[in-house]
Amino acid sequence: MYLSMKSGLRNQLAEKMAGEITLSDSPGKALKKWRMSFDIPQGVLSDHLEVSPSVISDYESGRRKSPGTAVVGKIVDTILSIDEANGGKNIQKFAKMLYSDFDEDVIYDMHDYANPVPLGLLSGAINCTPICGSMDQAIFGYTVVNSLNAIMNLSSNEFNRIYGWSTERALIFTNVSTGKSPMVAIRVTPFKPRCVVLQGIEVSKVHPLVSLMAEKDRITVLCTEMSIDKIVSTLREEKW
């Protein structure tokens, strides 16, 4: 029974990955996203596929024609097999997300992008002011989180589920008073976001420890005074 469930989850995850790559406007970028999400170097993937590293590089950069569904399926299966050989940590993480049901009092909105979105685009769309970290970043999604309810109600494992399908995302924490609490919560969990947006706070009110904690995990921190409803509606309307 356990093996059957495990196999079922793997198959659903494989379908999710292959479908996203195949249907993406930029299949190579979607492929690169998944390879990097599983922490697999190009050389390791090419070795297992028994092809030159340049083949993977050409697919990801768009220099080579997008692979067909059969090749995509083989690449996805290889990524999953490599992860299984290393303990299956990433498969477990992403498989759990297939069944992530979030309380509306915790997650206001959540979206994943098939292609990378420059952080500057998101920042400009919701009127952010930089606090620390590099703006020369790209994200693959965002989550709008009720800061207090997430910290009070989610266990560390449940907290990890707010990352959706990629940690390369912006976590937008709402109604923060100093920004310290969400950064502490991130510090004690294994996965780190690319960016944290503190909503409802002026730059002058951000706690000095926020920047110090963010720098340790290389997280870019922004803040915005835009309303929650406006943030959600604005990001949903964007066609990135």
Steps between C-alpha positions, in 0.01 A plus 500: 500500500780744596690427177182552300436838663864598451486401134173690454644820644810467282288454190285804579809710563652378172180596314502844661863563402474361147176685434644832613814458287312387189229767517729787597565785255868447591545124558874539551454747785237277660739203473777705661267602782422139589861386470611777734207437736635146542857633548635298208798643305482486119796261491336252736177499302684459169707210641185314603339568163823398324514819295746788479453780759465737203176323405338594832647850478365545147152385601490735799630800309270445202789443257370151430145428387271418792502129581190297421276344761693172499832674569343725764355192669843335504665812642236534773528131591879538521472805728269305731724191493806708594308650791382155613859378499585791731221422746203654319498822705374721219244246378352490850494879517328549166269197530357641822408813311270300273261478794559840659168634626547839659276681741385830349594666829863402437553520123327784315641418159759276338627471146785331315653616172624263230768753402723721717366847582752777580459607860495862389173441313324371810653773713381773265152351463430514875695819577780345706794674662822296532629432852796276424630244253543487126225598259681314221292190567223300337209324667274214397200591713361681800296426813300761691509389864313619807809557712350452846278201416781320315741541790242411764324209327751324273754242611845518342404230247173677416683831469715348225188442291454872438784474247274338240699331224817702542688681776614742229208724585387810687332446836276799566428524874201720583431736788848481648596735783881483478571210262703317762260210566470367141878519457552301822250239374695470173831471685387187688355318196715316242373671184569865423315727253672713241317809627290615796255788465378665822154647447343787692817651642716804439872457439578687823300248704687190376701341783881521458529123549302438180792596277748305711293181483428547129866540415583168667259320267559727198136610494394823335257693723252760374214683666177648366209694643261387225183336636470121503202499263684726256811280509297185429296658218807662343708181495211291370455738207865485393570273201864424576 
